[in-house]
């Protein structure tokens, strides 16, 4: 039994969708979450900058004695995962591979849409892994950078969100995709809006659930699971105080948490 917490981080509130799935899959695990609310969004920043930010965050999480780290951010996963694994001696998980595996299970006509930040789409991480797994799959990728800002503002179901979704997603619908990967952890908070835009015939693929399953299997295999009926402890940290974080906590986790603001630049 390993009582140490799992560290989870994102550029802002999107990673709460991963926290939600971790809690479902691993209800007894302690969690330390960091949302980089002062520097969101990551999707418009360079690989070098995203990696710098990610290293600072992992160093912070290590001060909390975490046993594993989940990068609950597609931009950081696609740009920084390998360098983080080379730098830190701790299990580190991204969300790209679980998303690819779920997309492969989901698609029937082998036409898959990918939406994400500009940086994630530019990295071609999803396209590369899907092509390696099945070269016959047609992949249509579309950057949707405004979705992150909408979520951070709490605008997930208003007319602005709906018009933005229509503008971004119509061309993917016209390509005949049957599966759409939500390639940013912010996007599941727009799931209703996105689903209504693309229609019920297109399955929305959320990598968060598959990520939780992967982490659970790893922890069990390496005897790192927290066992028993203990009440888990969950602590949340952010780099800038915003009302949005508390609001999104209530929406994603159905519970109110009070985050602590820290100076992430000092790590």
C-alpha positions as CSV (number, residue, x, y, z in Angstrom):
1,X,0.0,0.0,0.0
2,X,1.3,3.4,-0.9
3,X,-0.4,6.4,0.7
4,X,1.5,9.0,-1.3
5,X,-0.7,11.2,-3.5
6,X,-1.1,11.3,-7.3
7,X,0.0,14.6,-8.8
8,X,-2.1,16.0,-11.6
9,X,-1.6,19.3,-13.5
10,X,-3.0,21.3,-16.3
11,X,-2.8,24.8,-17.7
12,X,-6.0,25.8,-15.9
13,X,-9.3,24.1,-15.1
14,X,-9.5,21.6,-17.9
15,X,-7.5,19.0,-15.9
16,X,-10.4,18.7,-13.5
17,X,-12.0,16.5,-16.1
18,X,-9.1,14.1,-15.6
19,X,-9.4,14.4,-11.8
20,X,-13.1,13.4,-12.1
21,X,-12.1,10.2,-13.9
22,X,-9.3,9.4,-11.4
23,X,-11.7,9.8,-8.5
24,X,-14.1,7.4,-10.2
25,X,-11.4,4.8,-11.0
26,X,-9.3,5.3,-7.8
27,X,-11.6,6.6,-5.1
28,X,-9.2,6.0,-2.3
29,X,-6.2,7.7,-3.8
30,X,-5.0,11.1,-2.5
31,X,-4.7,13.8,-5.1
32,X,-2.6,17.0,-5.5
33,X,-3.8,19.1,-8.4
34,X,-2.2,22.2,-9.9
35,X,-3.9,24.5,-12.4
36,X,-1.6,27.1,-14.0
37,X,-4.4,29.7,-14.1
38,X,-1.9,32.6,-14.3
39,X,-0.3,31.4,-17.6
40,X,-3.3,29.8,-19.3
41,X,-3.6,29.0,-22.3
42,X,-0.6,26.8,-23.1
43,X,-1.9,26.1,-26.6
44,X,-0.6,29.4,-28.1
45,X,2.9,29.0,-26.5
46,X,6.1,27.4,-27.9
47,X,7.3,23.9,-27.1
48,X,10.2,25.4,-25.1
49,X,7.9,27.6,-23.0
50,X,5.4,24.8,-22.3
51,X,8.2,22.5,-21.3
52,X,9.7,25.1,-19.0
53,X,6.3,25.6,-17.3
54,X,5.8,21.8,-17.0
55,X,9.2,21.3,-15.3
56,X,8.4,24.0,-12.7
57,X,5.1,22.3,-12.0
58,X,6.6,18.8,-11.6
59,X,9.2,20.2,-9.3
60,X,6.4,21.7,-7.2
61,X,4.4,18.4,-7.2
62,X,7.6,16.6,-6.0
63,X,7.6,18.8,-2.9
64,X,4.3,17.1,-2.1
65,X,5.8,13.7,-2.2
66,X,3.7,12.4,-5.1
67,X,4.1,8.9,-6.4
68,X,3.2,9.6,-10.0
69,X,2.3,12.6,-12.2
70,X,-0.5,12.9,-14.7
71,X,-0.1,15.6,-17.3
72,X,-3.8,16.4,-17.7
73,X,-3.1,18.7,-20.6
74,X,-2.8,17.7,-24.2
75,X,-0.5,20.5,-25.1
76,X,2.0,19.6,-22.4
77,X,1.6,15.9,-23.2
78,X,2.3,16.4,-26.9
79,X,5.2,18.8,-26.4
80,X,6.9,17.9,-23.1
81,X,6.2,14.4,-21.9
82,X,9.4,12.8,-23.2
83,X,11.6,15.5,-21.8
84,X,9.9,15.3,-18.4
85,X,10.4,11.6,-18.3
86,X,14.1,12.0,-19.0
87,X,14.4,14.8,-16.4
88,X,12.5,13.3,-13.4
89,X,12.7,9.9,-11.8
90,X,9.0,9.3,-11.3
91,X,6.2,7.7,-13.4
92,X,4.7,10.4,-15.6
93,X,1.6,9.9,-17.7
94,X,0.2,11.9,-20.6
95,X,-3.3,11.9,-22.2
96,X,-2.4,11.4,-25.8
97,X,-1.8,7.6,-25.9
98,X,-5.0,6.8,-24.0
99,X,-6.9,9.1,-26.4
100,X,-5.5,7.4,-29.4
101,X,-6.4,3.9,-28.0
102,X,-9.9,5.0,-27.3
103,X,-10.3,6.5,-30.8
104,X,-9.1,3.2,-32.3
105,X,-11.8,1.4,-30.4
106,X,-14.5,4.0,-31.2
107,X,-14.2,4.4,-35.0
108,X,-16.1,2.1,-37.3
109,X,-15.7,3.9,-40.7
110,X,-12.0,4.8,-39.9
111,X,-12.6,8.5,-40.2
112,X,-11.5,10.3,-37.1
113,X,-11.6,14.0,-36.2
114,X,-9.2,15.6,-33.7
115,X,-9.7,18.9,-32.1
116,X,-7.2,20.6,-29.8
117,X,-5.1,23.7,-29.2
118,X,-3.0,25.1,-31.9
119,X,0.1,23.6,-30.3
120,X,-1.4,20.1,-29.9
121,X,-2.6,20.0,-33.5
122,X,0.7,21.5,-34.8
123,X,2.6,18.6,-33.0
124,X,0.7,16.0,-35.0
125,X,1.0,13.7,-32.0
126,X,-2.5,12.2,-32.5
127,X,-2.1,11.8,-36.3
128,X,1.3,10.1,-35.9
129,X,0.2,7.6,-33.3
130,X,-3.1,6.8,-35.1
131,X,-1.2,6.2,-38.4
132,X,1.3,3.9,-36.6
133,X,-1.6,1.9,-35.2
134,X,-3.7,1.7,-38.4
135,X,-2.5,3.4,-41.6
136,X,-5.9,3.1,-43.2
137,X,-7.5,5.6,-40.7
138,X,-8.2,9.0,-42.2
139,X,-7.5,11.7,-39.6
140,X,-8.9,15.3,-39.9
141,X,-7.4,17.7,-37.3
142,X,-8.7,21.1,-36.4
143,X,-7.3,23.6,-33.9
144,X,-10.0,25.2,-31.7
145,X,-8.0,27.6,-29.6
146,X,-11.0,29.7,-28.4
147,X,-12.6,26.7,-26.7
148,X,-10.1,27.0,-23.8
149,X,-10.9,30.6,-23.2
150,X,-14.6,29.9,-23.3
151,X,-14.2,27.2,-20.6
152,X,-11.9,29.4,-18.5
153,X,-14.6,32.1,-18.6
154,X,-17.3,29.6,-17.7
155,X,-19.0,30.2,-21.1
156,X,-19.8,26.5,-21.9
157,X,-23.4,26.6,-23.1
158,X,-24.2,30.2,-24.1
159,X,-24.7,31.5,-27.6
160,X,-21.0,32.5,-28.0
161,X,-20.0,28.9,-27.3
162,X,-22.6,27.5,-29.7
163,X,-21.6,29.8,-32.5
164,X,-17.9,29.1,-32.0
165,X,-18.5,25.4,-32.0
166,X,-20.5,25.6,-35.3
167,X,-17.7,27.7,-36.9
168,X,-15.0,25.2,-35.8
169,X,-16.7,21.9,-36.3
170,X,-18.9,22.1,-39.4
171,X,-16.0,21.1,-41.8
172,X,-15.2,18.0,-39.7
173,X,-18.8,16.9,-39.8
174,X,-18.7,17.4,-43.6
175,X,-15.7,15.0,-43.8
176,X,-17.9,12.2,-42.6
177,X,-16.1,11.4,-39.3
178,X,-17.8,9.0,-36.9
179,X,-15.5,9.8,-33.9
180,X,-14.2,13.1,-32.6
181,X,-11.3,13.1,-30.1
182,X,-11.6,15.9,-27.6
183,X,-7.8,16.6,-27.7
184,X,-7.8,19.1,-24.9
185,X,-8.8,18.4,-21.3
186,X,-10.8,21.6,-21.3
187,X,-13.1,20.4,-24.1
188,X,-15.2,17.8,-22.1
189,X,-16.6,20.8,-20.2
190,X,-18.0,21.8,-23.6
191,X,-19.3,18.3,-24.3
192,X,-22.9,19.2,-24.5
193,X,-22.3,22.1,-26.8
194,X,-20.0,20.1,-29.0
195,X,-22.3,17.1,-29.0
196,X,-25.3,19.2,-30.1
197,X,-23.2,20.8,-32.9
198,X,-21.8,17.6,-34.4
199,X,-24.9,15.4,-33.8
200,X,-25.5,12.0,-32.1
201,X,-24.0,10.0,-35.0
202,X,-20.5,11.2,-34.1
203,X,-19.0,9.7,-30.9
204,X,-17.1,12.1,-28.7
205,X,-13.9,10.5,-27.4
206,X,-12.7,11.8,-24.1
207,X,-9.1,10.6,-23.3
208,X,-9.6,11.2,-19.5
209,X,-11.4,7.9,-18.8
210,X,-8.8,5.9,-20.6
211,X,-6.0,7.8,-18.8
212,X,-7.5,6.9,-15.5
213,X,-7.7,3.2,-16.5
214,X,-4.0,3.2,-17.6
215,X,-2.9,4.8,-14.4
216,X,-4.9,2.4,-12.3
217,X,-3.3,-0.6,-14.1
218,X,0.2,0.8,-13.6
219,X,-0.3,1.5,-9.9
220,X,-1.7,-2.0,-9.3
221,X,1.1,-3.7,-11.3
222,X,3.7,-1.8,-9.3
223,X,2.0,-2.2,-5.9
224,X,1.5,1.5,-5.6
225,X,-2.3,1.5,-5.0
226,X,-3.8,3.1,-1.9
227,X,-5.8,0.3,-0.3
228,X,-8.6,0.2,2.2
229,X,-11.6,2.3,2.9
230,X,-9.8,5.4,3.9
231,X,-11.2,8.9,3.1
232,X,-9.0,10.3,0.4
233,X,-7.5,13.7,0.7
234,X,-7.6,16.1,-2.3
235,X,-5.7,19.4,-2.4
236,X,-5.9,22.0,-5.2
237,X,-3.3,24.7,-6.1
238,X,-3.4,27.4,-8.7
239,X,-1.0,30.1,-9.8
240,X,-3.6,32.9,-9.9
241,X,-6.9,33.4,-8.0
242,X,-9.9,33.2,-10.2
243,X,-13.6,32.6,-9.6
244,X,-13.7,30.3,-12.6
245,X,-11.7,27.6,-10.8
246,X,-14.1,27.2,-8.0
247,X,-17.1,27.3,-10.4
248,X,-15.5,24.7,-12.6
249,X,-14.7,22.5,-9.6
250,X,-18.4,22.5,-8.7
251,X,-19.3,21.7,-12.3
252,X,-16.8,18.9,-12.9
253,X,-16.5,17.4,-9.5
254,X,-19.9,18.2,-7.9
255,X,-18.1,19.6,-4.9
256,X,-16.6,22.8,-3.8
257,X,-12.9,23.0,-3.2
258,X,-10.9,26.0,-2.1
259,X,-7.6,26.2,-3.9
260,X,-4.4,27.6,-2.6
261,X,-2.5,30.1,-4.7
262,X,1.2,29.5,-5.0
263,X,4.1,31.2,-6.8
264,X,4.9,28.6,-9.4
265,X,7.8,30.7,-10.9
266,X,9.8,29.9,-7.8
267,X,10.1,26.2,-8.6
